[in-house]
Amino acid sequence: MNLTLRAATADDRAFARKLDLDNMRAVPARALAWDETGQAASFDARFVPGEVRIVKIDDRDIGWMQVAESEEELFLKQFFVHPDCQRRGIGTQLLQALIERAAQSR
C-alpha cells in the first residue's frame, strides 16, 4: 500500500464534498433529520483548498484532510477516509505523521 498526500486543487471540491456528505449523513440521521442543502453549504464555507491534502493509495483518491497552519499551531480542521478504506490503519498513520510534524516544528 503506497499511501501519499497531494495538494488539493479546485477540481477536488466535488470529491471532497461527496466524501464529507457521505460520511456525515449517517451521524445526524441517527438523531436528527438530514438537511442536504445545509450540509453542502456548511461544507462549502469550511473547505479551503490551500489547506487540504488529498489522501491517495497508489493512484486512487481515498480521502482528504484539512490542516490550518500558523506559527503557533497545526489545527486539524477536517479529516475523512472513504468507508471502503477505513479500519486499515490509514487514519492512524496520517494522524501520527501530523503529530510528528507538529512535534518537530514545536
Secondary structure, 3 states (H helix, E strand, C coil): CCEEEEECCHHHHHHHHHHHHHHHHHHHHHHCCCCHHHHHHHHHHHCCHHHEEEEEECCEEEEEEEEEECCCCEEEEEEEECHHHCCCCHHHHHHHHHHHHHHHHC
